[in-house]
Amino acid sequence: MSEKKPIKIIKKNERTRKRKPAPKGNTTAQTARDMVQTVTNWVNELQQKRHAETANAIKLMLPENPRTSEA
């Protein structure tokens, strides 16, 4: 007996759907850039917060107008 492969009927809609490329998601390089940017933002925020806290602490410890009689 001869083995015949079944014939697959491709409709017009299926033919046009297959030609469109699948939408690309983020590439690995873009994902890595996003992660680096996020961490960089976190570090910058932390540095700004520490800077502000240090400046406030110095202002509290050293008054602007020191009294000469207390020195």
OpenMM code with the backbone's topology and positions (N, CA, C; nanometers):
from openmm import Vec3, app, unit

residues = "MET SER GLU LYS LYS PRO ILE LYS ILE ILE LYS LYS ASN GLU ARG THR ARG LYS ARG LYS PRO ALA PRO LYS GLY ASN THR THR ALA GLN THR ALA ARG ASP MET VAL GLN THR VAL THR ASN TRP VAL ASN GLU LEU GLN GLN LYS ARG HIS ALA GLU THR ALA ASN ALA ILE LYS LEU MET LEU PRO GLU ASN PRO ARG THR SER GLU ALA".split()
positions = [
    Vec3(0.0825, -0.1176, 0.0000),
    Vec3(0.0000, 0.0000, 0.0000),
    Vec3(0.0875, 0.1247, 0.0000),
    Vec3(0.0451, 0.2165, -0.0734),
    Vec3(0.1193, 0.3421, -0.0781),
    Vec3(0.0669, 0.4355, 0.0316),
    Vec3(0.1608, 0.5061, 0.0904),
    Vec3(0.1215, 0.6008, 0.1962),
    Vec3(0.1109, 0.7387, 0.1351),
    Vec3(-0.0072, 0.7928, 0.1445),
    Vec3(-0.0286, 0.9272, 0.0925),
    Vec3(-0.0445, 1.0221, 0.2106),
    Vec3(0.0207, 1.1353, 0.1992),
    Vec3(0.0076, 1.2355, 0.3036),
    Vec3(-0.1240, 1.3097, 0.2836),
    Vec3(-0.1902, 1.3434, 0.3948),
    Vec3(-0.3169, 1.4164, 0.3787),
    Vec3(-0.2904, 1.5570, 0.3257),
    Vec3(-0.3833, 1.6038, 0.2494),
    Vec3(-0.3725, 1.7366, 0.1912),
    Vec3(-0.4325, 1.8365, 0.2894),
    Vec3(-0.3555, 1.9387, 0.3172),
    Vec3(-0.4026, 2.0414, 0.4098),
    Vec3(-0.4569, 2.1585, 0.3285),
    Vec3(-0.5767, 2.1997, 0.3601),
    Vec3(-0.6404, 2.3109, 0.2906),
    Vec3(-0.6070, 2.4387, 0.3675),
    Vec3(-0.5452, 2.5333, 0.2992),
    Vec3(-0.5095, 2.6609, 0.3606),
    Vec3(-0.6062, 2.7656, 0.3082),
    Vec3(-0.6782, 2.8246, 0.3987),
    Vec3(-0.7744, 2.9268, 0.3594),
    Vec3(-0.7011, 3.0600, 0.3397),
    Vec3(-0.7685, 3.1517, 0.2748),
    Vec3(-0.7081, 3.2797, 0.2417),
    Vec3(-0.6684, 3.3566, 0.3681),
    Vec3(-0.7509, 3.3539, 0.4706),
    Vec3(-0.7206, 3.4247, 0.5953),
    Vec3(-0.5956, 3.3685, 0.6623),
    Vec3(-0.5820, 3.2381, 0.6608),
    Vec3(-0.4653, 3.1758, 0.7228),
    Vec3(-0.3377, 3.2137, 0.6489),
    Vec3(-0.3463, 3.2276, 0.5187),
    Vec3(-0.2288, 3.2600, 0.4395),
    Vec3(-0.1793, 3.4016, 0.4724),
    Vec3(-0.2702, 3.4951, 0.4858),
    Vec3(-0.2294, 3.6325, 0.5163),
    Vec3(-0.1840, 3.6457, 0.6615),
    Vec3(-0.2414, 3.5696, 0.7525),
    Vec3(-0.2022, 3.5764, 0.8936),
    Vec3(-0.0603, 3.5259, 0.9133),
    Vec3(-0.0208, 3.4253, 0.8396),
    Vec3(0.1117, 3.3670, 0.8575),
    Vec3(0.2218, 3.4580, 0.8047),
    Vec3(0.1910, 3.5438, 0.7126),
    Vec3(0.2927, 3.6307, 0.6543),
    Vec3(0.3355, 3.7421, 0.7495),
    Vec3(0.2501, 3.7826, 0.8401),
    Vec3(0.2837, 3.8899, 0.9322),
    Vec3(0.3815, 3.8379, 1.0370),
    Vec3(0.4907, 3.9098, 1.0573),
    Vec3(0.5851, 3.8650, 1.1599),
    Vec3(0.5273, 3.8880, 1.2992),
    Vec3(0.5691, 3.8049, 1.3891),
    Vec3(0.5212, 3.8177, 1.5272),
    Vec3(0.5793, 3.9450, 1.5870),
    Vec3(0.5013, 4.0157, 1.6684),
    Vec3(0.5552, 4.1381, 1.7293),
    Vec3(0.6691, 4.1035, 1.8244),
    Vec3(0.7746, 4.1809, 1.8133),
    Vec3(0.8914, 4.1538, 1.8962),
    Vec3(0.8740, 4.2206, 2.0321),
    Vec3(0.9099, 4.1494, 2.1346),
    Vec3(0.9101, 4.2053, 2.2688),
    Vec3(1.0420, 4.2769, 2.2911),
    Vec3(1.0683, 4.3116, 2.4145),
    Vec3(1.1955, 4.3751, 2.4458),
    Vec3(1.3096, 4.2764, 2.4231),
    Vec3(1.4139, 4.3256, 2.3646),
    Vec3(1.5310, 4.2417, 2.3466),
    Vec3(1.6033, 4.2298, 2.4804),
    Vec3(1.6943, 4.1381, 2.4890),
    Vec3(1.7671, 4.1211, 2.6144),
    Vec3(1.8519, 4.2443, 2.6451),
    Vec3(1.9054, 4.3070, 2.5414),
    Vec3(1.9856, 4.4274, 2.5626),
    Vec3(1.8991, 4.5402, 2.6179),
    Vec3(1.7787, 4.5555, 2.5640),
    Vec3(1.6889, 4.6612, 2.6119),
    Vec3(1.6468, 4.6331, 2.7554),
    Vec3(1.6194, 4.5081, 2.7873),
    Vec3(1.5814, 4.4721, 2.9234),
    Vec3(1.6961, 4.5015, 3.0195),
    Vec3(1.8172, 4.4698, 2.9776),
    Vec3(1.9342, 4.4976, 3.0618),
    Vec3(1.9515, 4.6476, 3.0826),
    Vec3(1.9308, 4.7259, 2.9776),
    Vec3(1.9400, 4.8720, 2.9910),
    Vec3(1.8368, 4.9252, 3.0889),
    Vec3(1.7150, 4.8726, 3.0817),
    Vec3(1.6096, 4.9158, 3.1732),
    Vec3(1.6464, 4.8846, 3.3178),
    Vec3(1.7013, 4.7654, 3.3412),
    Vec3(1.7403, 4.7280, 3.4776),
    Vec3(1.8526, 4.8178, 3.5288),
    Vec3(1.9511, 4.8456, 3.4437),
    Vec3(2.0618, 4.9321, 3.4840),
    Vec3(2.0100, 5.0718, 3.5150),
    Vec3(1.9189, 5.1223, 3.4348),
    Vec3(1.8628, 5.2553, 3.4568),
    Vec3(1.7870, 5.2609, 3.5893),
    Vec3(1.7125, 5.1551, 3.6209),
    Vec3(1.6373, 5.1501, 3.7454),
    Vec3(1.7312, 5.1524, 3.8654),
    Vec3(1.8349, 5.0712, 3.8615),
    Vec3(1.9306, 5.0669, 3.9728),
    Vec3(2.0036, 5.2003, 3.9851),
    Vec3(2.0385, 5.2608, 3.8733),
    Vec3(2.1051, 5.3911, 3.8752),
    Vec3(2.0155, 5.4956, 3.9410),
    Vec3(1.8880, 5.4930, 3.9086),
    Vec3(1.7946, 5.5868, 3.9710),
    Vec3(1.7866, 5.5640, 4.1213),
    Vec3(1.7846, 5.4381, 4.1642),
    Vec3(1.7801, 5.4079, 4.3078),
    Vec3(1.9036, 5.4635, 4.3782),
    Vec3(2.0200, 5.4436, 4.3187),
    Vec3(2.1446, 5.4912, 4.3792),
    Vec3(2.1441, 5.6437, 4.3883),
    Vec3(2.1004, 5.7105, 4.2818),
    Vec3(2.0953, 5.8566, 4.2829),
    Vec3(2.0004, 5.9081, 4.3908),
    Vec3(1.8845, 5.8449, 4.4051),
    Vec3(1.7891, 5.8863, 4.5086),
    Vec3(1.8477, 5.8672, 4.6480),
    Vec3(1.9162, 5.7557, 4.6690),
    Vec3(1.9777, 5.7285, 4.7988),
    Vec3(2.0856, 5.8322, 4.8298),
    Vec3(2.1671, 5.8666, 4.7320),
    Vec3(2.2716, 5.9666, 4.7530),
    Vec3(2.2123, 6.1032, 4.7852),
    Vec3(2.1052, 6.1417, 4.7163),
    Vec3(2.0413, 6.2699, 4.7431),
    Vec3(1.9810, 6.2725, 4.8831),
    Vec3(1.9227, 6.1611, 4.9237),
    Vec3(1.8631, 6.1527, 5.0569),
    Vec3(1.9710, 6.1655, 5.1639),
    Vec3(2.0811, 6.0943, 5.1467),
    Vec3(2.1910, 6.1021, 5.2439),
    Vec3(2.2508, 6.2423, 5.2482),
    Vec3(2.2622, 6.3053, 5.1335),
    Vec3(2.3167, 6.4407, 5.1273),
    Vec3(2.2269, 6.5363, 5.2064),
    Vec3(2.0984, 6.5265, 5.1870),
    Vec3(2.0042, 6.6138, 5.2566),
    Vec3(2.0079, 6.5880, 5.4073),
    Vec3(2.0135, 6.4615, 5.4478),
    Vec3(2.0183, 6.4290, 5.5906),
    Vec3(2.1473, 6.4807, 5.6541),
    Vec3(2.2578, 6.4688, 5.5836),
    Vec3(2.3856, 6.5178, 5.6357),
    Vec3(2.3840, 6.6692, 5.6492),
    Vec3(2.3295, 6.7363, 5.5494),
    Vec3(2.3226, 6.8829, 5.5546),
    Vec3(2.2366, 6.9278, 5.6726),
    Vec3(2.1244, 6.8608, 5.6961),
    Vec3(2.0391, 6.8970, 5.8094),
    Vec3(2.1089, 6.8724, 5.9426),
    Vec3(2.1826, 6.7625, 5.9526),
    Vec3(2.2544, 6.7309, 6.0762),
    Vec3(2.3619, 6.8352, 6.1041),
    Vec3(2.4332, 6.8790, 6.0018),
    Vec3(2.5367, 6.9806, 6.0204),
    Vec3(2.4746, 7.1125, 6.0637),
    Vec3(2.3607, 7.1481, 6.0057),
    Vec3(2.2927, 7.2722, 6.0441),
    Vec3(2.2494, 7.2680, 6.1905),
    Vec3(2.2058, 7.1507, 6.2369),
    Vec3(2.1638, 7.1389, 6.3764),
    Vec3(2.2842, 7.1469, 6.4715),
    Vec3(2.3973, 7.0887, 6.4310),
    Vec3(2.5145, 7.0859, 6.5182),
    Vec3(2.5885, 7.2189, 6.5204),
    Vec3(2.5931, 7.2873, 6.4085),
    Vec3(2.6663, 7.4135, 6.3989),
    Vec3(2.5675, 7.5270, 6.3722),
    Vec3(2.5360, 7.6059, 6.4725),
    Vec3(2.4428, 7.7174, 6.4497),
    Vec3(2.5054, 7.8223, 6.3571),
    Vec3(2.4204, 7.8977, 6.2896),
    Vec3(2.4685, 7.9969, 6.1939),
    Vec3(2.5390, 8.1131, 6.2640),
    Vec3(2.4874, 8.1567, 6.3770),
    Vec3(2.5454, 8.2689, 6.4507),
    Vec3(2.6004, 8.2185, 6.5852),
    Vec3(2.7243, 8.1710, 6.5880),
    Vec3(2.7774, 8.1229, 6.7148),
    Vec3(2.8002, 8.2385, 6.8117),
    Vec3(2.7792, 8.2124, 6.9380),
    Vec3(2.8011, 8.3141, 7.0411),
    Vec3(2.9489, 8.3139, 7.0784),
    Vec3(3.0102, 8.4286, 7.0715),
    Vec3(3.1536, 8.4361, 7.0994),
    Vec3(3.1861, 8.4117, 7.2462),
    Vec3(3.0916, 8.4393, 7.3345),
    Vec3(3.1199, 8.4205, 7.4761),
    Vec3(3.1236, 8.2723, 7.5130),
    Vec3(3.0627, 8.1855, 7.4317),
    Vec3(3.0584, 8.0417, 7.4615),
    Vec3(3.1798, 7.9692, 7.4038),
    Vec3(3.2544, 8.0330, 7.3184),
    Vec3(3.3655, 7.9656, 7.2518),
    Vec3(3.4806, 7.9370, 7.3396),
] * unit.nanometer
topology = app.Topology()
chain = topology.addChain("A")
for resn in residues:
    res = topology.addResidue(resn, chain)
    for name in ("N", "CA", "C"):
        topology.addAtom(name, app.Element.getBySymbol(name[0]), res)
